[in-house]
Amino acid sequence: MRGTYEALCEHGYTELTAQDIADRTDKSKSLLFYHYDSKEDLLADFLEFLFERFDERVAETRDLPPVERLAVFVDWFLYGPGENDRQSFHVAMLELRTQAPYNEEFREKLRKSDDQLREVLEEILRDGLEAGEFREHDPEETAALLIAAFDGARIRQLTIGRDEYLEQVRTATATWVFDDLLAEGASFPADRDPSTLPEADQQHRLAADLRAENGTVDRDDDTNGTDVDDSGAARDEPVERDRE
């Protein structure tokens, strides 16, 4: 699956060939496609692999406070400049999303991904309500709004090269949305900069995990990696909510 990821990032969906993928593995083209009828079948399996990995990483962050989990979620979308591994991952996903209108299997799997994201964020928001960290709100509506804003910012950044768009949306979200969302006394690490996370945290990202130099990840392998965006060990000092 690492070879599939790297080949997709380098060549894009249209130019991607079975040989491109085989060249990044220790398998021949014929052996690689023994279990697949086409490159589309392989990429559909690749999507399923990504979703399973995402589920595992989300599970490993559930012991964090809701506000911390929210910050991890924001970082995944609104990464900082120079985040090449993470940007490559989102480029690969964008390539596959452009095929969804023409490929029913891709469309179904991407719907599953969208459901996953919304469920994860809704869970964070509900847990924050129960913990008293968030003010009363509708988790479903808030999750839909945030994902649409984050996703739109990332797509604009990837397609028209406006890196500053991610930071602008991040700042506006912290200033206007989270300010109303956070309960009195709760805080969000508004100054957290994903591009300056320590090296140890770099290993906790799905994109970097897929690009790991040592070893490959097969479709049936156990995945014992660490969290995508773990606890963010070196967060900047949080900004306290200041309400009169």
Backbone as a ProteinNet text record, in pm:
[ID]
protein_1_A
[PRIMARY]
MRGTYEALCEHGYTELTAQDIADRTDKSKSLLFYHYDSKEDLLADFLEFLFERFDERVAETRDLPPVERLAVFVDWFLYGPGENDRQSFHVAMLELRTQAPYNEEFREKLRKSDDQLREVLEEILRDGLEAGEFREHDPEETAALLIAAFDGARIRQLTIGRDEYLEQVRTATATWVFDDLLAEGASFPADRDPSTLPEADQQHRLAADLRAENGTVDRDDDTNGTDVDDSGAARDEPVERDRE
[TERTIARY]
81.8	0	85.7	204.6	294.6	334.9	362	397	283.5	161.8	44.8	34.3	52.9	45.5	150.2	275.2	383.2	363.7	321	300	184.6	79.6	-34.7	5.2	83.4	128	216.6	300.3	395	330.1	244.7	193.7	51.2	-23.5	-164.2	-244.7	-374.6	-460.1	-453.8	-463.5	-474.4	-351.5	-233.3	-109.3	-60.7	-125.1	-80.4	-98.5	3.6	-3.7	29.5	-5	27.5	178.5	252.7	397.5	454.7	394.9	439.9	431.3	322.8	304.8	401.5	413.8	503.1	647.3	686.8	825	858.1	756.2	778.9	760.1	751.9	741.1	844.2	850.1	939	862.5	745.9	662.9	661.2	643.9	628.5	488.2	469.5	338	235.1	272.5	178.1	142.5	241.3	213.1	130.4	161.4	87.8	-60	-88.6	-227.2	-291.4	-229.7	-289.6	-423.7	-430.9	-552.5	-642.7	-601.4	-680.4	-706.6	-824.5	-859.3	-813.2	-792.8	-756.8	-692.5	-639.1	-581.7	-691.1	-813.7	-925.3	-954.7	-948.7	-971.8	-864.4	-741.2	-631.9	-649.5	-685.5	-703.1	-823.1	-927.1	-1041.2	-998.1	-913.4	-861	-769.6	-696.1	-609.3	-691.8	-804.6	-893.6	-941	-980.6	-1026.6	-916.9	-795.1	-679.5	-661.4	-673.1	-659	-765.1	-887.1	-996.1	-974.9	-923.8	-895.9	-786	-683	-574.5	-625.7	-711	-766	-844.8	-923.9	-1000.8	-908.1	-797.6	-703.7	-643.1	-608.7	-546.8	-644.1	-767.7	-870	-888.1	-889.5	-908	-796.5	-676.4	-562.8	-563.4	-653.3	-660.5	-780.6	-859.3	-984.2	-963.1	-845.3	-819.2	-779.8	-760.7	-727.1	-851.2	-834.1	-948.4	-1011	-1139.8	-1207.1	-1142.2	-1097.8	-1036.1	-907.1	-830.3	-707.5	-739.1	-840.5	-881	-928.4	-995.3	-1038.8	-917.8	-815.4	-694.6	-626.3	-622.4	-565	-642.6	-774.7	-859.7	-832.3	-821.8	-794.3	-658.6	-557.7	-424	-422.8	-507.6	-507.9	-547.3	-638.3	-682.9	-598.3	-576.6	-513.9	-367.5	-290.2	-148.9	-70.1	51.8	133.9	213.3	277.4	360.6	478	515.3	627	589.2	460.6	416.4	399.6	511.4	506.8	440.3	468.9	408.6	257.5	213.8	70.1	1.2	66.3	7.7	0.6	102	100.7	-14.9	-42.7	-155.3	-285.7	-306.7	-431.4	-440.5	-325.5	-326.7	-372.3	-321	-361.2	-510.8	-563.1	-706.6	-787.1	-737.6	-807.7	-811.8	-702	-698.8	-810.1	-826.9	-929.1	-1069.8	-1084.3	-1216.3	-1264.1	-1170.7	-1211.6	-1267.1	-1237.4	-1287.8	-1421.9	-1462.8	-1583.9	-1710.2	-1726.1	-1848.3	-1860.2	-1747.2	-1747.2	-1723.8	-1699.6	-1666.3	-1750.3	-1846.7	-1939.6	-1869	-1769.4	-1699.1	-1621.4	-1552.7	-1483.9	-1583.9	-1697.2	-1797.3	-1848.4	-1874.8	-1925	-1821.2	-1695.7	-1591	-1564.7	-1575.1	-1556.2	-1673.4	-1791.2	-1904.6	-1877.9	-1819.4	-1783.2	-1681.9	-1586.3	-1486.2	-1551.2	-1644.7	-1714.1	-1793	-1858.4	-1932.1	-1837.4	-1720.4	-1620.9	-1580.8	-1546.1	-1500.5	-1606.9	-1729.4	-1836.6	-1862.6	-1861	-1884.3	-1774.8	-1650.2	-1538.7	-1554.8	-1582.6	-1595.1	-1719.2	-1829.4	-1949.8	-1924.1	-1849	-1815.7	-1732.5	-1634.2	-1551.6	-1638.8	-1728.9	-1814.2	-1909.7	-1966.4	-2056.2	-1980.4	-1860.3	-1779.4	-1743.9	-1720	-1690.2	-1808.4	-1928.7	-2050	-2062.4	-2042.7	-2055.4	-1949	-1829.3	-1719.3	-1727.9	-1822.6	-1835	-1733.8	-1663.4	-1564	-1626.3	-1740.9	-1807.8	-1943.4	-1984.4	-2117.3	-2221.2	-2345.5	-2454.1	-2459	-2464.8	-2471.1	-2520.6	-2543.9	-2584.8	-2459.4	-2411.5	-2288.2	-2293	-2408.6	-2417.4	-2400.4	-2468.2	-2457.1	-2317.3	-2262	-2128.5	-2023.8	-2035.2	-1940.6	-1949.4	-2071.7	-2089.1	-2025.4	-2044	-1987	-1834.8	-1776.1	-1630.8	-1566.3	-1619.8	-1561	-1569.9	-1683.4	-1697.2	-1594.2	-1572	-1474.4	-1332.8	-1298	-1162.7	-1135.4	-1232	-1215	-1202.6	-1286.6	-1279.9	-1147.9	-1096.5	-968.1	-855.9	-859.4	-752.9	-758.2	-877.3	-889.7	-841.6	-875.5	-826.4	-674.5	-618.2	-473.2	-406.2	-463.2	-403.6	-419.8	-533	-562	-513.7	-508	-464.1	-340.7	-285.2	-156.8	-157.5	-270.5	-277.2	-256.5	-130	-96.8	-153.6	-160.6	-207.1	-353.7	-426.2	-569.1	-592	-504.1	-519	-503.7	-404.3	-381.5	-493.3	-544.2	-654.5	-778.8	-810.3	-928.1	-904.7	-782.4	-750	-768.2	-714.9	-725.8	-870.8	-945.5	-1085.6	-1167.8	-1136.6	-1209.7	-1186.2	-1059.8	-1027.5	-1089	-1091.6	-1139.5	-1291.5	-1359.9	-1503.7	-1587	-1540.9	-1620.4	-1589.4	-1461.2	-1425.9	-1447	-1437.1	-1460	-1602.2	-1696.8	-1835.9	-1860.8	-1781.9	-1802.9	-1751	-1637.5	-1573	-1648.6	-1661	-1722.6	-1624.8	-1676.2	-1591.2	-1486.6	-1362.1	-1252.9	-1184.3	-1249.8	-1187	-1096.9	-1001	-906.7	-874.5	-841.9	-801.3	-661.8	-569	-431.7	-427.3	-473.8	-486.8	-352.7	-244.3	-112.4	-38.3	-102.6	-39.6	-7.5	115.1	158.4	196.4	115.2	144.6	279.2	330.4	456.9	575.9	557.2	669.4	659.1	576	567.7	701.5	737.4	868.9	881.1	1005.2	1032.4	956.4	945.4	874.4	730.9	669.5	531	517.8	626.9	623.4	593.4	636.1	617.3	473.6	392.5	255.5	156.3	203.8	117.5	99.2	-21.1	-51	31.9	47	123.3	268.2	329.8	467.9	478.7	377.5	375.6	379.4	303.7	301.5	433.3	504.1	630.5	750.2	723	831.2	936	1060	1166.7	1184.6	1157.8	1182.5	1055.9	1055.8	943.3	832.3	743.5	626	503.1	390.3	263.4	180.4	155.1	72.7	-70.9	-159.8	-302	-348.8	-279.4	-322.6	-234.1	-136.4	-46	-115.6	-64.5	-106.9	-47.1	-116.2	-66	-43.8	84.7	118.3	180	154.8	210.9	147.9	198.1	144.2	45.1	-3.4	-115.3	-82.8	-183.7	-168.2	-118.8	-190.7	-158.7	-171.3	-88	-101.3	-129.7	-91.8	-137.2	-76.4	13.4	73.2	156.1	262.8	336.8	389.6	420	478.8	383.5	267.1	172	218.6	188.4	213.8	120.4	151	64.4	-75	-179.2	-314.5	-358.7	-451.1	-507.1	-635.2	-636.8	-755.4	-870.3	-987.8	-1107	-1132.4	-1147.4	-1166.1	-1304.4	-1391.6	-1528.2	-1554.5	-1614.9	-1648.4	-1767.3
-120.8	0	126.6	119.6	235	266	161.6	181.2	243.6	202.6	260.1	408.8	441.2	580.2	666.4	620.3	698.4	716.6	610.5	619.5	714.6	709.7	798.3	943.5	971.1	1108.3	1160.7	1074.5	1119.1	1135.4	1040.5	1038.3	1091.2	1095.1	1130.6	1013.5	1023.8	910.8	879.6	980.6	958.1	889.3	931.7	876.3	752.4	718.6	605.2	473.9	388.6	256.9	148.8	26.5	-86.8	-98.9	-68	-78.4	24.5	144.4	247.1	196.4	126	72	-42.3	-132.2	-246.9	-202.9	-94.4	-44.6	-1.3	24.7	69.2	-43.6	-164.5	-281	-384.8	-494.9	-604.3	-710.6	-671.3	-765.2	-727	-826.9	-800	-749.4	-689.6	-639.7	-751.9	-868.6	-980.6	-1033.2	-1038.5	-1086.8	-985.2	-859.3	-754.7	-758.9	-785	-782.8	-921.4	-1015.1	-1148.2	-1140.4	-1053.6	-1040.1	-925.7	-853	-738.6	-749	-709.1	-711.9	-586.7	-478.2	-351.9	-259.5	-148.4	-49	12.1	23.7	77.1	-10.6	-143	-234.3	-217.6	-202.5	-182	-51.1	55.4	184.4	184.1	109.4	97.6	27.3	-72.9	-140.8	-48.5	35.6	133.9	230.7	275.5	362.7	293.8	168.9	94.7	83.5	62.1	55.3	186.5	298.7	429.2	451.1	410.2	431	347.6	226.2	141.7	202.7	254.4	318.1	441.4	518	636.7	598.2	493.4	447	412.8	345.4	306.8	429.9	528.7	648.8	728.8	736.1	806.6	739.2	606.3	532.1	564.1	589	614.5	755.6	842.5	978.2	997	892.6	909.2	937.3	913.9	943.9	1090.1	1163.9	1305.8	1386.5	1501.6	1590.4	1632.5	1660.5	1697.4	1814.1	1917.6	2031.7	1989.8	1902.5	1853.3	1770.6	1688.7	1608.7	1698.8	1806.2	1901.7	1965.5	1998.6	2057.4	1959.7	1831.7	1729.5	1722.4	1727.8	1722.3	1841.5	1959.5	2080.1	2068.3	2019.4	2005.4	1914.9	1812.3	1716.2	1785.4	1880.2	1951.6	2075	2155.6	2286.4	2281	2202.6	2184.3	2308.5	2319.3	2436.8	2425.7	2534.8	2534.1	2438.8	2374.8	2281.5	2142.5	2119	1986.3	1897.3	1857.6	1789.3	1652.7	1576.7	1444.2	1454.4	1544	1556.4	1612.2	1707.4	1761.7	1654.8	1571	1464.8	1368.7	1341.3	1254	1315.9	1443.9	1508.2	1522.9	1539.4	1541.9	1407.3	1299.1	1165.4	1144.6	1188.6	1175.2	1260.5	1380.1	1466.3	1402.6	1337.8	1267.6	1163.1	1088.2	983.9	1043.8	1153.9	1217.1	1268.1	1311.7	1361	1249.3	1123.6	1010.5	959.4	1003.5	950.5	969.3	1080.8	1094	987.9	923.9	827.3	683.9	666.9	535	509.8	421	397.1	343.5	257	200.6	308.8	395.7	507.2	594.5	621.9	709.7	652.8	523.2	460.8	466.2	442.8	444.2	585.3	683.5	821.4	870.9	819.4	849.1	793.6	674.9	615.5	703.7	757.4	845.9	971.2	1028.8	1148.7	1119.6	1004.8	964.7	949.6	891.1	873.3	1007.4	1101.2	1231.3	1300.3	1298.9	1365.6	1296.8	1164.6	1092.8	1121.2	1127.2	1156.6	1295.4	1394.4	1530.3	1546	1484.5	1490.6	1427.5	1319	1255	1347.6	1415	1510.5	1621	1673.2	1783.1	1737.4	1619.2	1567.2	1542.4	1486.4	1463.1	1595.6	1698.6	1829.7	1889.1	1865	1909.4	1840.4	1710.4	1633.3	1672.3	1707.2	1744.6	1889.3	1965.4	2105.7	2195.6	2143.6	2224.5	2307.6	2264.4	2335.9	2385.6	2498.7	2550.3	2469.7	2488	2414.9	2450	2348.3	2366.4	2236.1	2236.2	2117.2	2053.6	1940.2	1878.7	1843.9	1799.6	1761	1882.6	1991.1	2111.2	2172.7	2174.8	2231.5	2149.6	2017.7	1930.6	1951.3	1962.4	1983.5	2115.8	2220.6	2351.7	2348	2290.1	2287.7	2206.4	2089.2	2004.9	2073.4	2137.7	2208.2	2320.5	2395	2504.4	2450.9	2347.8	2292.2	2228.5	2151.4	2082.2	2182.6	2285.9	2387.4	2461.1	2493.5	2562.6	2475.7	2349.2	2259.8	2240.7	2225	2205.8	2329.5	2448.6	2571	2577.9	2540.5	2544.2	2446.8	2329.4	2228.8	2262.9	2320.9	2340.6	2473.7	2577	2706.9	2760.6	2679	2712.8	2826.5	2851.5	2958.7	2900.9	2888.8	2830.3	2912	3044.4	3129.4	3104.3	3039.6	3017.3	2928.1	2828.4	2738.8	2814.8	2901.7	2977.5	3077.2	3137.8	3232.4	3163.9	3048.3	2975.3	2925.2	2883.3	2837.2	2950.1	3067.2	3181.5	3223.7	3231.3	3272.1	3171.3	3043.4	2940.6	2955.6	2974.9	2990.8	3118.1	3224.2	3353.5	3361.2	3312.9	3333.7	3211.6	3092.6	2972.7	2917.4	2889.3	2828.1	2923.6	3052.2	3148.4	3136.5	3112.6	3092.7	2951.2	2857.2	2716.9	2683.2	2741.7	2705.6	2761.5	2677.1	2720.5	2810.2	2885	2973.7	2891.4	2933.8	2863.6	2761.8	2721.1	2627.6	2705.4	2637.5	2705.4	2619.2	2684.6	2616.9	2665.3	2576	2618.7	2692.2	2816.1	2893.2	2920.5	2924.7	2953.7	2828.2	2714.2	2588.7	2594.6	2564.9	2571.4	2431.2	2366.7	2230	2215	2321.3	2309.5	2304.4	2332.6	2334.4	2223.2	2123.7	2012.5	1939.1	1881.8	1817.7	1693.3	1649.5	1533.3	1410.5	1394	1276.3	1272.6	1390.5	1395.7	1367.7	1393.7	1366.1	1218.7	1131.1	988.7	945.8	1035	1001.7	1041.4	1064	1108.3	997.5	983.8	877.8	892.3	1013.6	1033.4	992.1	1036.4	998.6	849.3	792	648.4	571.1	617	549.6	564.7	674.8	698.8	645.9	569.4	519.3	446.6	471.1	412.9	264.8	221.7	83.5	1.6	-95.4	-187.2	-133.2	-225.5	-189.9	-236	-187.8	-224.1	-298.6	-424.3	-503.4	-495.9	-534.3	-518.1	-601.3	-712	-797.6	-785	-691.4	-676.5	-615.5	-650.1	-578.6	-440.4	-342.7	-206	-161.2	-157.9	-126.8	10.3	100	234.9	315.1	433.9	521.3	617.2	704.3	789.5	885.6	914.9	1008.6	1142.2	1198.1	1328.4	1317.2	1240.3	1203.9	1325.2	1318.8	1417.2	1555.1	1570.5	1702.9	1743.8	1666.4	1682.2	1823.5	1891.5	2025	2132.6	2138	2242.7	2376.2	2482.5	2613.9	2635.2	2733.6	2763.7	2798.5	2736.2	2764.6	2906.5	2952.9	3085.4	3070.6	3127.4	3115.4	3196.2	3140.8	3213	3324.8	3445.2	3562.2	3617.2	3591.2	3642.7	3737.5	3844.2	3940.4	3887.7
0	0	0	59.4	54.8	-88.9	-167.7	-307	-386.1	-357.1	-423.2	-390.3	-264.5	-219.3	-289.2	-290.5	-349.1	-499.5	-566.6	-711.2	-744	-663.3	-685.8	-665.4	-561	-535.3	-647.9	-703	-805.4	-942.3	-980.1	-1116.5	-1130.8	-1020.7	-1031.8	-1084.9	-1071.9	-1108.5	-1258	-1343.4	-1487.4	-1543.5	-1500.1	-1553.8	-1478.7	-1370.7	-1288.7	-1363.6	-1359.9	-1422.4	-1320.6	-1355.9	-1269.6	-1252.1	-1357.6	-1349.7	-1253.6	-1249.1	-1154.7	-1011.4	-980.8	-845.8	-821.2	-918.1	-902.6	-882.9	-949.1	-937.6	-795.5	-713.4	-576.4	-475	-522.9	-435.5	-479.1	-405.4	-444.6	-523.3	-576.9	-651.7	-799	-883.1	-1025.3	-1052.1	-1168.5	-1206.6	-1208.5	-1261.8	-1269.4	-1131.3	-1040.9	-905.6	-827.7	-846.6	-776.2	-811.7	-937	-981.8	-986.6	-919.1	-909.6	-835.6	-735.6	-654.4	-700	-802.2	-847.6	-997.6	-1036.8	-1178.7	-1252.1	-1177.9	-1241.9	-1140.4	-1189.1	-1098.9	-1012.2	-1065.4	-987.9	-867.2	-884.6	-773	-666.1	-709.5	-614.3	-538.4	-608.4	-542.9	-449.2	-483.5	-392.4	-264.1	-276.3	-158.2	-79.7	-149.7	-85.9	-1.3	-54.1	22.3	149.4	137.3	255.1	358.4	311.9	401.1	477.2	406.1	471.2	577.5	548.5	643.8	769.7	752.8	868.9	954.3	889.5	963.6	1039	973	1037.1	1161.9	1154	1269.5	1386	1355.7	1460.6	1527.3	1446.9	1501.9	1586.4	1541	1618	1753.9	1754.5	1879.6	1979.5	1929.1	2017.4	2076.2	2029.5	2083.8	2176.3	2195.8	2270.8	2418.5	2471.7	2612	2632.9	2525.1	2537.1	2572.1	2635	2659.3	2526.5	2523.8	2398.9	2324.9	2396.8	2328.4	2259.7	2323.1	2261.3	2137.4	2146	2029.4	1915.9	1950.7	1849.1	1780.2	1856.7	1799.2	1704.1	1740.8	1653.6	1522.5	1533.2	1414	1323.4	1380.2	1302	1232.4	1304.9	1247.5	1125.2	1127.1	1016.6	886.5	892.5	773.5	746	848.4	830.3	872.5	799.9	829.3	790.2	842.2	817.1	688.7	647.1	525.3	541.2	432.3	435.9	481.2	507.4	550	426.2	367.2	238.8	245.8	350.5	362.3	375.5	461.5	483.5	359.1	291.7	170.2	62	51.7	-47.4	-23.3	103.4	135.5	86	114	73.8	-78.4	-145.3	-291.8	-345.7	-287.5	-331.1	-313.2	-199.8	-175.8	-272.7	-304.3	-398.7	-537	-575.9	-703.6	-710.9	-603.4	-603.3	-597.4	-526.9	-517.5	-653	-737.5	-869.5	-956.9	-921.1	-999.6	-949.2	-831.1	-769.4	-853.8	-925.8	-1006.5	-1115.1	-1149.7	-1258.8	-1210.5	-1081.9	-1029.6	-904.4	-915.1	-805.1	-681.1	-699.7	-584	-510.1	-583.4	-519.7	-444.8	-508.8	-448.6	-317.3	-314.2	-192.3	-80.9	-115.6	-13.3	37.4	-49.3	-6.2	76.8	49.3	137.2	276.6	280.6	409.5	481.4	407	465.8	522.3	446.7	492.5	620	623.1	743.4	861.8	835.4	941	1001.5	915.2	962.5	1046.3	996.4	1069.8	1203.1	1205.4	1330.6	1432.1	1385.1	1476	1536.7	1452.4	1503	1591.2	1553.2	1636.3	1772.8	1776.5	1903.9	1991.6	1930.5	2005.6	2064.5	1983.1	2028.1	2138.3	2126.1	2230.1	2360.7	2347.4	2467.9	2534.2	2453	2508.8	2582.3	2531.2	2601.1	2735.9	2735.8	2860.2	2961.6	2911.8	3001.5	3046.8	2991.5	3027.1	2960.6	2858.3	2788.3	2676.9	2625.3	2516.8	2563.8	2509.4	2536.1	2459.4	2494.9	2429.2	2280.2	2196	2051.7	1989.8	1860.1	1786.9	1727.2	1779.8	1729.6	1580.8	1532.2	1391.6	1300.8	1332	1250	1260	1380	1398.1	1323.7	1331	1260.5	1109.8	1057.8	913.7	870.5	950.4	918.4	919.1	1023.8	1036.7	925.7	896.5	792.7	656.9	629.1	501.8	490.3	598.8	597.2	581.8	659.2	653.4	517.4	470.2	343.1	228.8	231.8	127.7	127.4	245.8	254.8	199.9	234	187.6	36.2	-19.7	-163.7	-238.9	-188.5	-251.6	-245.5	-131.9	-117.5	-214.9	-231.8	-318.5	-466.2	-502	-643.9	-700	-616.8	-669.5	-597.4	-505.8	-445.5	-346.2	-283.6	-184.8	-44.4	-6.4	123.1	238.4	219.1	328.6	361.6	272.2	294.4	416	434.3	549.1	679.8	686.6	809.4	834.4	727.5	743.9	798.9	744.7	792.9	934.4	963.6	1099.1	1200.1	1167.6	1257.7	1275.9	1165.9	1173.9	1253.9	1237.6	1312	1461.7	1499.6	1641.5	1698.5	1617.7	1666.5	1674.1	1569.9	1561	1599.3	1564.3	1592.2	1730.4	1755.4	1883.1	2000	1976.2	2083.2	2136.6	2047.9	2090.7	2140	2090.4	2125.4	2265.3	2302.8	2428.8	2549.2	2650.5	2775.6	2850.9	2943.8	3023.6	3097.4	3089.1	3154.1	3065.5	2954.6	2861.2	2767.2	2705.8	2617.2	2497	2387.1	2265.3	2228.7	2192	2158.3	2026	2025.8	1902.2	1835.7	1913.9	1857.5	1814.4	1824.5	1784.5	1635.2	1599.3	1459.8	1415.1	1330.7	1289	1220.7	1158.8	1086.8	1180.3	1308.7	1401.6	1506.1	1480.9	1575.3	1579.4	1694.6	1708.7	1621.9	1603.2	1519.1	1566.1	1698.3	1750.3	1701.9	1689.3	1645.7	1496.7	1422.5	1279.4	1253.9	1344	1325.1	1350.5	1399.8	1435.3	1326.1	1206.1	1098.8	998.1	950.6	855.5	728.8	678.5	556.6	575	685.1	711.9	735.5	797.4	823.3	692.1	594.8	465.7	391.5	419	351.6	431.1	537.1	621.5	537.4	565.9	486	513.4	634.5	671.3	663.3	573.1	565.2	479.1	437.5	359.7	431.8	390.6	452.5	350.4	373.1	284.1	327.1	238.5	265.6	383.3	415.4	524.9	647.4	642.6	756.5	875.6	996.3	1116	1109.6	1160.5	1160	1302.4	1337.3	1476	1490.8	1396.2	1403.3	1514.5	1531.1	1634.1	1574.5	1653.3	1615.7	1502.7	1421.5	1310.8	1360.5	1449.5	1506.2	1657.2	1715.5	1855.6	1943.2	2066.1	2162.4	2142.2	2045	2022.2	2141	2169.6	2292.9	2313.3	2206.3	2222	2175	2235.7	2199.7	2258.7	2189.5	2247.6	2365	2445.4	2557.3	2507.5	2561.3	2514.1	2548.5	2469.1	2492	2572.1	2689.7	2774.5	2717	2725.7	2682.3	2780.8	2731.5	2816.7	2796.8	2890.6	2882.7	2999	2964.9	3070.9	3149.2
[MASK]
++++++++++++++++++++++++++++++++++++++++++++++++++++++++++++++++++++++++++++++++++++++++++++++++++++++++++++++++++++++++++++++++++++++++++++++++++++++++++++++++++++++++++++++++++++++++++++++++++++++++++++++++++++++++++++++++++++++++++++++++++++

